[in-house]
Amino acid sequence: MPGGPPARDLAISIDDFLRLLGSMPQCRDRRVEEGVVRVPLAHGEVWLHYEALPDRPLGPLRLPVTRIGMTFHDVPEPEARAFADAFELYLRRGGG
């Protein structure tokens, strides 16, 4: 997983994404900057990049869309994979 998995577009607002990260145990010590959340790990850190995209229409509704990507900096492969897997599972469960 050099660098990180490919970026994904999620039907979530940036505010909701940042709130969700706040409840993820692995992200408690995060630093939020414009367009990136830096999360320290045991070895190195992961940067979660976020970018608002145009809303998507769904019938009469408009869904917010945020592109989320991650890059690992000085993180060993097993630790990077464990974080990416936990992050994916947390997103699928909606933070619970």
C-alpha positions, 0 to 999 in steps of 0.5 A: 500500500505505497502512499495509501489506497485510492481516494473515494467520493463519499456522500457526507459533508466535510463537517460530518466527516470531521465529526465522525473522525472525532469519534474514531479511537485511532483519530483522537490525537488528530490535527485538522488543517485546511484540506487535511487531517494529520493522524499520528500513529505508532510509527509515522502518521497518516494524512486524510485529505478531504475536498468538497465536491458538488452536491449530487442530486437524488430525486428531490434531494441533494447529497453532499459529497466529499472526496477522501484520500489518505497517504501514509508517511513513514508507516510500516505496511502492516500498520498502514493496512490495519489503519486503512481497514479500521477506517473503512470499517468505521466509515461503513458503520457510520461511526458506530 
